[in-house]
Amino acid sequence: MRLGAPVYGSWSDPADWVAAVRAKGYRAAYCPVGPEADDATVRAFARAAEEADLAIAEVGVWNNLLAADAEERERNIAACIAKLDLAERIGARCCVNIAGTRSAVWDGPDPSNYDPETFDAIVETTRRIVDAVKPKRTFYTLEPMPWMLPDSPDSYLELLRAVDRPSFAVHLDPVNMVNSPPKFLRNAEFLRECFSNLGPWVKSIHAKDMVLGTKLTVHLDEARPGLGGIDYRAFLTCAAELGDVPFLLEHLPSEVDYDAAASYVRSVAAEVGVEL
């Protein structure tokens, strides 16, 4: 398993980027360039990562592939195709986006997110993106979300079967699927379910923590690893069974917070005998 996190800065020199990642002790990293980068630049960063034994874990997209406005939807799909192409060129483990929502908010909840027609639209759009690039060494993946598909291991498996493309795989963010108090309070059990059901397809993992509030009705909030109730002993033990998979910290407000999160993850990994 390879711990990684954002490294602060903008990178034109691959050697500087490698040095910054290594200085933090990470063996995985987010993609350091955008799809506008020319082939020579992409090759230089890919070569630097390979020589330094760094995994470029993922290329993130983060737009709404089911936007109601047709022109916006087409722009978003085109951007996703470009990012998947970048992931293929640079040798990232995966390209990741959300599946899309019927909400006016690009990543928001909506009752229609669970309609059969929405499931079919996700399948069609995912196939279109994958077929446009036909990746050979990377994978297109969807990040689970609390209120859109996929929102559980079972719904992700259903999408894998329906899309039916070998280069469509899993980006695992189990905390995003902890969308009820029972899942939170028994999250070690839920983590084991996630990895048991989805493990063979997982290409990258997002790692964070969660706090269950006591004010009615239900408040589940993200937290820095170590400051919530997610069972990191179970999380790391399950993730380690997958072998050489990136384990990425995210959504923290500062470099200091990332350093503290990494320190906590490393301390738990040492307790359970997991190598990062």
Buried (B, 14 or more C-beta within 10 A) or exposed (E): BBBBBBBEEEBEEBEBBBEBBBEBEBBBBBBBBEBEBEEEBBBBBBEBBEEBEBBBBBBBBBBBBBBEEEEEBEEBBEBBBBBBBBBBBBBBBBBBBBBBBBBEEBBBBBEEBBEEEBBEBBBEBBBEBBEBBEBEEBBBBBBBBBBBBBBBBEBBBBBBEBBEBEBBBBBBBBBBBBBEEEBBEEBBEBBBBBBEBBBEBBBBBBBBBBBBEEEEEEEBEBBBBBBBBBBBBBBBBBBBEBEEBBBBBBEBEEEEBBBBBBEBBBEBBEEEEBEB
